[in-house]
């Protein structure tokens, strides 16, 4: 079984614009066109049984519609995270609504949403997510769309963990996109989840073995970052690490099942 914990889909009328814009900014290819239909077809071909769709409210007025749509497309094989915008005056109330909608967590992106992970303005959001038992998935590391920006680096998340030890955190991209050494220093070994999204593009399989030795293997989640990589490519990267069958089972689906309370 495979649960891809890090995918993105868009409403049909927005998908082409969103995909092409991000691709132009980053120079990254895409492996699905961003629509629900095409993504479902690709994930099935890539041997994914269940996916987690992550959504981002890129401006304060967008969060309500983003979460409503996420709830509408959620299914047994597509579990959705909602999003709030840190500058929205009703962000805390929207977290409550995310819980009521039955969404499985919250996605935040420091660059797309213009905040530093350790900015104290974020603390009420972290506190409320913790109280609601909503897992929080954060883009951590650099981002090719924002060269040189540092608001999402691993040491910032480490500072947050000291203040919110009971917050369920998923650090995307091996704990730090394109800054694995810092992720290793500040986040590996901490009581958080880490996903492998698009890791094949900036890590070797040996890096995953190193992470398993330092981090709890039951807190590593298989993710692709589809459409920016294929689940099949990322799964092959994990399989090439030579990890034991038991560890692979935990990474590919058992950890996600436990975190999301699904079978």
Residue, then its C-alpha position, 0 to 999 in steps of 0.5 A: x500500500x502507498x499513501x502519498x502524503x504530499x500532493x496538490x490539486x486545483x479547481x479546473x478553472x485555475x489549474x492551468x494558470x497555477x501550474x504554468x505560473x509556478x513552473x515558469x517561476x521555478x523552471x520545474x517540470x510538472x507531471x500532472x496538469x493539476x486537475x483532480x481528474x488528471x491527478x487521480x489518473x496519474x496517482x493510480x498509474x503510480x500505484x498510490x492508493x490514498x493521497x493527501x491533497x494540500x491546499x494553500x490560501x495565498x491571500x486573506x480573502x481566499x481561505x474560506x473558498x479554499x477550505x470549502x473546495x477542499x471539503x467538497x473534493x475530499x473522499x476515501x482516497x483523497x484526504x485534504x488539508x485546509x489552510x488559513x492565511x496568517x493575516x486574515x482577521x478570522x484565521x483562528x475561527x477558520x481553523x475551527x471551521x477546518x475542524x468542523x469540515x472534517x479536513x485532516x490538517x492545516x498547510x502553511x507556506x512561509x513564502x507563499x503566505x509571507x510569514x516567518x515560521x518563528x514569528x510570534x504573530x504565528x503563535x496564536x495559530x499554532x496554539x489553536x491548531x494544537x488545541x484542535x488537534x489539527x496536524x500542521x504541515x509546513x513547507x520548510x527550507x528554501x523555495x525556488x520561487x523565492x531565491x535567498x529567502x530564509x523565512x522557512x529555514x529549519x532553525x526557525x521551526x526548531x524554535x517553534x517546537x520549543x514553545x509548542x511541544x504538543x503541536x503535531x508538526x509535519x516538516x515537508x521536504x526532508x525537513x528542509x528543501x535544499x538545506x538538508x544539512x541544516x535539517x539534520x542539525x535542527x530537526x532530525x531526531x525531534x518529535x515531529x513528522x518529516x515527509x519526503x516530498x520531492x527529495x529525489x531532486x536534492x537528496x541521495x537515497x543514502x541521505x534517507x538512510x542517514x535520516x532513518x538512523x537519526x530520526x524515528x522511522x515511525x515519523x517519516x512520511x512518503x510524499x511526492x509533491x505531485x505535480x512537481x514530481x511523480x509518486x513513482x519516481x519518489x517511491x523508487x528513490x525510497x526503495x533504492x535506499x536499501x531500507x528494510x521491508x518493515x521500515x519501508x512499510x512504515x514510510x509508505x503507509x503505516x505512519x500516515x495511517x496512524x497519524x490520520x487515524x485511517x485504516 
